[in-house]
Amino acid sequence: MLKQLMISKKIEQRKAELEELLKQEQGLKTRSDELEAAIEEAKTDEEMATVEEETTKLEKEQEELKEKKTRLEGEIAALEGELEELKGK
């Protein structure tokens, strides 16, 4: 019983973390849209270099976020499997 409660709490925490990552993902989407507009508006080499630098940073952040989401989703699935196994006993 206590083990089930502990696992449930861990699942709850992981899901809260995942929800936060989804909010961050939306923020990155907004930045991506803004960068898309900036690319269209850039006229000088300096402006293009700045946009390119920001694009590289954004892509790195998106990749890191994707990795965190994948890890959390895996942890949640494993914990839910463990919880189901305990409930079946």
C-alpha positions in Angstrom: 0.0 0.0 0.0 2.7 2.5 0.9 4.7 1.5 -2.1 1.7 2.2 -4.3 1.3 5.6 -2.7 4.9 6.4 -3.2 4.8 5.4 -6.9 1.6 7.4 -7.4 3.3 10.5 -5.9 6.3 10.0 -8.2 4.0 9.8 -11.2 2.2 13.0 -10.1 5.6 14.8 -9.8 6.8 13.6 -13.2 3.5 14.6 -14.8 3.9 18.1 -13.2 7.4 18.3 -14.7 6.1 17.2 -18.0 3.4 19.9 -17.9 6.0 22.5 -17.3 8.1 21.2 -20.2 5.0 21.5 -22.4 4.6 25.2 -21.4 8.3 25.7 -22.2 7.7 24.0 -25.6 5.0 26.5 -26.4 7.4 29.4 -25.5 9.9 27.9 -27.9 7.2 27.7 -30.6 6.5 31.4 -30.2 10.2 32.2 -30.4 10.5 30.1 -33.5 7.6 32.1 -35.1 9.4 35.3 -34.2 12.7 34.1 -35.6 10.9 33.1 -38.8 9.6 36.7 -39.1 13.1 38.1 -38.3 14.6 36.0 -41.1 12.2 37.6 -43.5 13.0 41.1 -42.2 16.8 40.7 -42.0 18.5 42.9 -44.5 22.2 43.1 -43.6 24.8 40.4 -43.0 24.9 41.5 -39.3 21.2 41.0 -38.9 21.4 37.6 -40.6 24.3 36.6 -38.4 22.3 37.5 -35.3 19.2 35.7 -36.5 21.3 32.6 -37.4 22.9 32.6 -33.9 19.5 32.8 -32.3 18.2 30.1 -34.5 21.1 27.8 -33.5 20.4 28.5 -29.8 16.7 27.8 -30.3 17.3 24.5 -32.1 19.6 23.4 -29.2 17.0 24.3 -26.6 14.3 22.5 -28.6 16.5 19.3 -28.8 17.3 19.5 -25.0 13.6 19.9 -24.3 12.7 17.0 -26.5 15.2 14.8 -24.7 13.8 15.8 -21.3 10.2 15.1 -22.5 11.2 11.7 -23.8 13.0 10.8 -20.5 10.1 11.9 -18.4 7.5 10.1 -20.6 9.6 6.9 -20.2 9.8 7.4 -16.4 6.1 7.9 -16.2 5.4 4.8 -18.3 7.7 2.7 -16.2 6.2 3.9 -12.9 2.7 3.3 -14.2 3.7 -0.2 -15.2 5.1 -0.8 -11.8 2.0 0.6 -10.1 -0.3 -1.7 -12.2 1.9 -4.6 -11.3 1.5 -3.9 -7.6 -2.2 -3.4 -7.9 -2.4 -6.8 -9.6 -0.9 -8.6 -6.6 
